[in-house]
């Protein structure tokens, strides 16, 4: 393997299987996300209902994450991943069943709505385990010296699946309807479940079995909060997603602002992710490990600017362009954050650090959905997005000035040290 081999991680068979099953899983998950939002908004015509979806997933994902990290560090990762996918298939089938003609004809609208919220809540419980499990499993599939390359391909796969999932979700709603689209999603999840059997069981690296649950949780949280680089990177991403994101109210923009319908809804979702995947694929050839901290700060600042433009736009082409470039900046920040976490996290704490990452970043998606729904209800969707982008710019500026270790971060030195140790 050459030193800068862009395909280093792809030369490992199990990692390729992992990427394929992750693509199938995220492709289905991405479609399911926008189908649920479209269906709920169609049932209620209230942007606040979209925020409630976020709240239902946020509550269990956030509060269970520390305990999930503790469990992940003590369990075999392949089987735990398999269990998560199997349970997720139940959610997909439940949504497929809820949107059938029989249920829609016999159940009242509010009953169907509450059932959807319940399944989303169950998905939040699984979300608490998915993040730390995947984060820990990747580290067991590839050698440590190619963690940055593996993180880039994994993030690119996730974003690529999001692109096509969002795009196909919007078009499939228009072509075959919500019910049959959810049926396709269920089949994709089952395909991912079959693929996970192709990955061998992995060793449990946490040898500190006498550590109590309280001590374990405290150790994971203290590790993150005592490292200014990790804490700064997670905070930046959390604020950008929490205030700067607008994914949860794209249905409002597509319907009420841009008059673009379900196809436009899919295009808006895909535009955001397509910029990310192009950028992340580029980083496999052009690593962004030099002056990493400055690049992270600039990328999140650029993301905030693009979201302000999106909020102010009344033209579909300008909105798509703004979302595309916001995705470019988001792709850079995602690769940097994942590389930081992979390189700086001890093997025996990956589950707990991955859980804290889920609390900061993963749960901020759901809480951000609630914030967006409430803000859109109070101020209107365009002004809500503009205000969120402005908050993002303010926070990035403060962190850039106050957090010197993050501002001066250069991951090239960490990678060279890792190569020496290997």
C-alpha positions in Angstrom: 0.0 0.0 0.0 1.3 3.4 -0.9 1.5 6.2 1.6 -1.3 8.3 0.1 -3.3 5.4 -1.4 -6.9 6.8 -1.8 -8.2 3.3 -2.0 -6.5 1.9 1.1 -9.6 1.1 3.0 -11.4 -0.3 0.0 -8.7 -3.1 -0.3 -10.2 -4.7 2.8 -13.1 -7.1 2.0 -15.0 -6.7 5.2 -14.9 -2.9 5.0 -16.4 -3.1 1.5 -19.2 -5.3 2.8 -19.7 -2.7 5.6 -19.9 0.1 3.1 -22.5 -1.8 1.0 -24.7 -2.6 3.9 -24.4 0.9 5.2 -25.3 2.3 1.8 -28.4 0.1 1.7 -29.4 1.0 5.3 -28.8 4.8 5.0 -30.5 4.8 1.5 -33.6 3.4 3.1 -33.3 5.5 6.2 -33.0 8.7 4.2 -36.0 7.8 2.1 -38.0 6.9 5.2 -37.1 10.2 6.8 -38.5 12.4 4.0 -41.5 10.1 3.4 -42.5 10.4 7.1 -42.1 14.2 6.9 -44.1 14.4 3.7 -46.8 12.2 5.1 -47.1 14.0 8.5 -47.2 17.4 6.8 -49.9 16.1 4.4 -51.9 14.9 7.4 -51.5 18.1 9.5 -50.4 21.0 7.2 -48.7 22.3 10.3 -44.9 22.9 10.4 -44.9 22.3 14.1 -45.8 18.6 13.5 -42.5 18.3 11.7 -40.8 19.6 14.8 -42.6 17.0 16.9 -41.1 14.3 14.8 -37.7 15.6 15.7 -38.6 15.7 19.4 -39.9 12.1 19.4 -36.5 10.9 18.1 -34.4 13.3 20.1 -35.6 12.4 23.6 -34.6 8.7 23.6 -31.5 9.2 21.4 -30.1 11.9 23.6 -30.9 10.4 27.1 -30.0 6.8 26.3 -26.8 7.6 24.4 -24.5 7.5 27.4 -25.9 4.1 28.5 -25.7 2.9 24.9 -22.0 3.8 24.8 -21.4 1.9 28.0 -23.1 -1.2 26.6 -21.4 -0.9 23.2 -17.9 -0.9 24.8 -18.7 -4.2 26.5 -20.5 -6.0 23.7 -19.4 -7.7 20.5 -20.0 -5.1 17.8 -21.1 -7.2 14.8 -23.9 -8.9 16.7 -25.0 -5.6 18.3 -25.1 -4.0 14.8 -27.2 -6.9 13.6 -29.7 -6.5 16.4 -30.1 -2.8 15.7 -30.8 -3.5 12.0 -33.3 -6.2 12.8 -35.2 -3.9 15.2 -35.1 -1.1 12.6 -36.8 -3.4 10.1 -39.7 -3.6 12.5 -40.1 0.2 12.3 -39.9 0.2 8.5 -42.6 -2.5 8.3 -44.8 -0.7 10.9 -44.7 2.5 8.8 -45.5 0.4 5.7 -48.5 -1.1 7.4 -49.7 2.3 8.8 -49.9 3.8 5.3 -51.9 0.9 3.8 -55.4 1.7 2.4 -57.0 -0.5 5.0 -55.5 1.5 7.9 -56.2 4.8 6.3 -59.8 3.8 5.7 -60.5 2.5 9.2 -58.2 4.6 11.5 -58.7 8.3 12.4 -56.1 10.7 11.2 -54.8 11.6 14.7 -54.5 7.9 15.6 -52.3 7.3 12.5 -50.3 10.4 13.4 -49.7 9.2 17.0 -48.7 5.7 15.8 -46.1 7.3 13.4 -44.8 9.4 16.3 -44.5 6.2 18.4 -42.5 4.4 15.8 -40.2 7.5 15.4 -39.7 7.4 19.2 -38.7 3.7 18.9 -36.3 4.7 16.1 -34.7 7.2 18.5 -34.0 4.4 21.0 -32.2 2.5 18.2 -30.4 5.7 17.2 -28.7 5.8 20.6 -27.1 2.5 19.8 -26.5 2.8 16.0 -24.0 5.7 16.3 -21.5 4.3 18.8 -21.8 0.8 17.3 -20.9 1.9 13.8 -18.1 4.2 15.1 -16.6 1.3 17.1 -17.0 -1.3 14.3 -15.2 0.8 11.7 -12.1 0.9 13.9 -12.2 -3.0 14.1 -12.4 -3.4 10.3 -9.2 -1.5 9.2 -5.7 -0.9 10.5 -5.3 2.3 12.6 -2.9 3.9 10.1 -5.7 4.1 7.5 -8.4 5.4 9.8 -8.6 8.8 8.0 -9.1 7.0 4.6 -11.7 4.7 6.1 -13.5 7.6 7.8 -13.6 9.5 4.4 -15.1 6.5 2.5 -17.6 5.8 5.3 -18.8 9.4 5.4 -18.9 9.5 1.6 -21.0 6.4 1.6 -23.3 7.8 4.2 -23.7 11.0 2.2 -24.1 9.2 -1.1 -26.9 7.1 0.3 -28.5 10.3 1.6 -28.3 11.9 -1.8 -30.0 9.1 -3.7 -32.3 8.3 -0.8 -33.6 11.8 -0.6 -33.8 12.2 -4.4 -35.5 8.8 -4.9 -37.8 9.4 -1.9 -39.2 12.6 -3.4 -39.7 11.1 -6.8 -41.1 7.8 -5.6 -43.7 9.6 -3.5 -44.9 11.3 -6.7 -44.7 8.1 -8.9 -45.9 5.2 -6.6 -47.1 6.9 -3.5 -46.1 6.8 0.2 -47.2 3.3 1.0 -45.2 1.5 -1.8 -42.2 3.7 -1.2 -42.1 2.5 2.4 -42.4 -1.1 1.1 -39.2 -0.6 -0.9 -37.5 0.8 2.2 -38.4 -2.3 4.2 -36.8 -4.5 1.6 -33.6 -2.4 1.7 -33.3 -2.8 5.4 -33.7 -6.6 5.1 -31.0 -6.6 2.5 -28.7 -4.8 4.9 -29.5 -7.3 7.6 -28.4 -10.2 5.3 -25.2 -8.5 4.5 -24.1 -8.0 8.1 -23.7 -11.8 8.4 -20.8 -11.5 6.0 -18.8 -9.6 8.7 -17.0 -11.8 11.3 -17.4 -11.2 15.0 -15.0 -8.8 16.5 -13.0 -8.8 19.8 -14.2 -6.8 22.8 -11.3 -4.3 23.5 -12.6 -2.9 26.8 -10.8 -4.9 29.5 -11.9 -2.7 32.4 -14.8 -4.9 33.2 -14.9 -4.0 36.9 -15.8 -0.4 36.1 -19.2 0.6 37.3 -21.8 2.1 35.0 -21.5 5.5 36.7 -17.7 5.4 36.4 -17.9 4.3 32.8 -20.3 7.1 31.8 -18.2 9.7 33.7 -15.0 8.5 32.0 -16.4 8.9 28.5 -18.0 12.3 29.1 -14.8 13.6 30.9 -12.6 12.5 28.0 -14.6 14.5 25.5 -15.0 17.6 27.7 -11.3 17.7 28.7 -10.1 17.6 25.1 -10.6 21.1 23.6 -10.1 19.9 20.0 -12.8 17.2 20.2 -15.1 19.3 22.2 -14.7 22.3 19.8 -15.3 20.1 16.7 -18.4 18.5 18.2 -19.8 21.9 19.4 -19.3 23.4 15.9 -21.2 20.7 14.2 -23.9 20.6 16.9 -24.6 24.4 16.5 -24.5 24.2 12.7 -27.1 21.4 12.7 -29.2 22.7 15.6 -29.6 26.2 14.3 -28.3 26.3 10.8 -30.0 23.2 9.4 -33.3 23.4 7.7 -33.8 19.8 6.4 -36.8 19.2 8.7 -38.8 22.0 7.1 -37.9 21.4 3.4 -41.4 20.2 2.9 -42.6 23.7 3.9 -40.2 25.4 1.4 -41.1 22.9 -1.4 -44.9 23.4 -0.8 -45.4 27.0 0.4 -42.3 29.0 -0.6 -40.9 27.5 -3.8 -44.1 25.8 -5.1 -42.0 22.8 -6.2 -44.1 19.9 -5.1 -42.8 16.4 -4.0 -40.2 16.3 -6.8 -38.8 19.7 -5.7 -38.8 18.3 -2.1 -36.6 15.5 -3.2 -34.3 17.8 -5.2 -33.8 20.1 -2.2 -32.9 17.2 0.1 -30.5 15.8 -2.6 -28.8 19.1 -3.3 -27.6 19.4 0.3 -26.1 15.9 0.3 -24.7 16.0 -3.2 -22.3 18.8 -2.4 -21.1 16.8 0.6 -20.4 13.6 -1.2 -18.5 15.3 -4.0 -16.3 17.1 -1.5 -15.8 13.9 0.6 -14.8 11.9 -2.5 -12.4 14.6 -3.4 -10.7 14.4 0.0 -9.7 10.7 -0.7 -7.4 12.1 -3.3 -6.6 15.5 -1.7 -6.4 15.0 2.1 -7.4 18.0 4.2 -5.2 17.2 7.1 -3.0 20.3 6.9 -4.2 23.3 8.8 -7.2 21.2 9.8 -8.6 23.4 12.4 -8.7 26.5 10.2 -10.4 24.5 7.4 -13.0 23.2 9.9 -13.8 26.8 11.1 -14.0 28.1 7.5 -16.3 25.3 6.4 -18.8 25.7 9.2 -18.8 29.5 8.6 -19.4 28.9 4.9 -22.3 26.5 5.8 -24.0 29.3 7.8 -23.7 31.8 4.9 -25.2 29.3 2.5 -28.2 28.7 4.8 -28.8 32.4 5.0 -29.0 32.6 1.2 -31.3 29.6 1.1 -33.6 31.2 3.6 -33.8 34.4 1.7 -34.3 32.7 -1.7 -37.6 32.5 -3.5 -36.2 30.8 -6.6 -35.8 27.0 -6.9 -32.5 27.2 -8.8 -30.9 29.6 -6.2 -32.2 27.5 -3.3 -30.7 24.3 -4.9 -27.4 26.1 -5.5 -27.2 27.4 -1.9 -27.9 24.0 -0.5 -25.3 22.4 -2.8 -22.6 24.6 -1.5 -23.7 24.2 2.0 -23.3 20.5 1.4 -19.7 21.2 0.1 -18.8 22.9 3.4 -20.7 20.3 5.4 -18.7 17.5 3.7 -15.4 19.1 4.7 -16.5 19.5 8.4 -17.8 15.9 8.5 -14.6 14.4 7.3 -12.5 16.5 9.6 -14.7 15.7 12.6 -14.7 11.9 12.0 -10.9 11.8 11.4 -10.4 13.7 14.7 -12.5 11.3 16.6 -11.0 8.2 15.0 -7.4 9.3 15.7 -7.8 10.7 19.1 -10.2 8.2 20.8 -8.6 5.2 22.7 -9.9 1.8 21.5 -11.5 0.9 24.9 -13.6 4.1 24.9 -14.9 4.2 21.3 -18.4 3.2 22.3 -18.7 6.0 24.9 -17.0 8.6 22.8 -19.3 7.6 19.9 -22.2 8.0 22.2 -21.2 11.5 23.2 -20.8 12.3 19.5 -24.3 11.0 18.9 -25.5 13.3 21.8 -23.8 16.3 20.3 -24.4 15.7 16.6 -26.9 12.9 16.0 -29.4 14.2 18.5 -29.0 17.8 17.4 -30.6 16.7 14.1 -33.8 15.8 15.9 -33.6 18.8 18.3 -32.8 21.0 15.4 -36.0 19.7 13.7 -38.0 20.8 16.7 -36.3 24.2 16.7 -36.9 24.6 13.0 -40.6 23.6 13.4 -41.2 26.0 16.3 -39.2 28.9 14.6 -41.1 28.3 11.3 -44.4 28.4 13.2 -43.5 31.7 14.9 -41.4 33.6 12.3 -42.2 31.7 9.1 -39.8 29.2 7.4 -37.6 31.7 5.5 -36.9 34.0 8.5 -36.4 31.0 10.8 -33.6 29.7 8.5 -32.0 33.1 8.1 -31.9 33.5 11.9 -30.4 30.0 12.4 -27.7 30.7 9.8 -26.8 34.0 11.6 -26.5 32.2 15.0 -24.2 29.7 13.3 -21.9 32.5 12.1 -21.8 34.0 15.6 -20.9 30.8 17.3 -18.2 29.9 14.8 -16.5 33.3 15.3 -16.5 32.9 19.1 -15.1 29.4 19.0 -12.5 30.4 16.4 -11.3 33.2 18.7 -11.5 31.3 22.0 -10.4 27.8 21.1 -6.7 28.0 20.2 -6.0 24.2 20.1 -8.7 23.7 17.6 -7.8 26.8 15.5 -4.1 25.6 15.3 -5.0 21.9 14.8 -2.9 20.1 12.1 -3.7 16.4 11.8 -0.6 15.6 9.7 1.4 15.4 12.9 -1.0 12.9 14.4 -1.0 10.8 11.3 2.8 10.7 11.1 2.9 9.6 14.8 0.4 6.9 14.2 2.4 5.6 11.2 5.5 5.5 13.4 3.7 3.5 16.1 2.4 1.0 13.5 
